[in-house]
Amino acid sequence: MKRKAKRIVQRLPYEIRKSSKNTMHIHDGLGTTMPPDKEVLLIYFDQKGEGGLADDFFNEHDARGWKTPTGGTIYNWKVCAAEWIYNHRQEVKRRFRQSPFNSESF
């Protein structure tokens, strides 16, 4: 029988994780650092090809206190950003279809 290798994840000491005085931000790249740094947001949106939306996304969510429209807490900003980008692209497609210059033949 083969043995499975155990994956060891390094964890911070309990005192550091639970300390309210700890102001250290850990950027794990997974989107769980809340609120995110603006520079990290700019990089993420630029990688997705929508660099101009980063400021709009940050300003709207910062004004809401990083809460969902229904008042729930946002735990992962990358999920919200991906949805934001998707909705923007769908809106652009919808506007193009409604444009008088669109020449789609049915």
C-alpha positions in Angstrom: 0.0 0.0 0.0 1.3 3.4 -1.0 1.7 6.1 1.6 0.2 9.5 0.9 2.4 12.5 1.5 1.0 14.8 4.1 0.8 18.4 3.1 2.1 20.7 5.9 0.8 24.2 5.9 2.7 26.6 8.0 0.5 28.5 10.4 1.1 31.6 12.3 1.4 31.2 16.1 -1.9 31.4 17.9 -1.0 34.7 19.7 -0.3 36.4 16.4 -3.5 35.2 14.7 -5.7 36.2 17.6 -4.0 39.5 18.5 -6.1 42.5 17.8 -2.9 44.7 17.9 -1.5 42.8 15.0 -1.5 45.1 12.0 0.5 42.9 9.7 -1.2 42.2 6.4 -0.5 38.9 4.8 -1.0 39.0 1.0 -1.6 35.3 0.2 -2.7 36.1 -3.3 -6.0 34.4 -2.7 -8.1 37.5 -2.2 -8.7 37.0 1.5 -6.9 40.1 2.7 -9.7 42.5 3.5 -9.8 45.3 2.6 -7.4 44.8 -0.3 -4.6 47.1 -1.2 -5.4 49.3 -4.2 -2.1 48.3 -5.9 -3.1 44.6 -5.7 -6.5 45.5 -7.1 -4.9 47.4 -10.0 -2.7 44.4 -10.8 -5.6 42.0 -10.7 -7.9 44.1 -13.0 -5.0 44.7 -15.3 -4.3 41.0 -15.6 -8.0 40.5 -16.5 -7.8 43.2 -19.2 -10.0 45.7 -17.4 -7.5 48.0 -15.8 -9.9 51.0 -15.9 -12.5 49.4 -13.7 -10.3 48.9 -10.6 -10.9 52.4 -9.3 -14.6 52.2 -9.7 -14.7 48.8 -8.0 -12.5 50.0 -5.1 -14.5 53.2 -4.6 -17.9 51.6 -4.6 -16.9 48.8 -2.3 -15.0 51.1 0.0 -18.0 53.4 0.3 -20.1 50.4 1.3 -17.6 49.3 3.9 -16.7 46.1 2.0 -20.2 44.7 2.4 -22.4 43.0 -0.2 -25.5 44.9 -1.4 -27.6 42.9 1.0 -25.3 43.8 4.0 -23.3 40.6 4.2 -19.6 40.5 4.8 -17.3 40.1 1.9 -14.7 37.4 2.7 -12.9 37.2 -0.7 -12.6 40.3 -2.8 -11.5 38.4 -5.9 -14.9 36.7 -6.1 -16.6 40.1 -6.1 -14.1 41.5 -8.6 -14.6 38.5 -11.0 -18.3 39.0 -10.9 -17.9 42.8 -11.4 -15.8 42.2 -14.5 -18.2 39.6 -15.8 -21.2 42.0 -15.4 -19.3 44.8 -17.0 -18.5 42.6 -20.1 -22.1 41.5 -20.3 -23.3 45.1 -20.2 -20.8 46.1 -23.0 -22.2 43.2 -25.1 -25.8 44.3 -24.5 -25.0 47.9 -25.5 -23.3 46.7 -28.6 -26.3 44.6 -29.6 -28.6 47.5 -29.0 -26.4 49.9 -31.0 -27.9 51.2 -34.3 -24.5 50.4 -35.9 -24.8 46.7 -35.1 -25.4 44.8 -38.4 -26.3 41.4 -37.2 -28.5 39.6 -39.7 -31.1 37.2 -38.4 
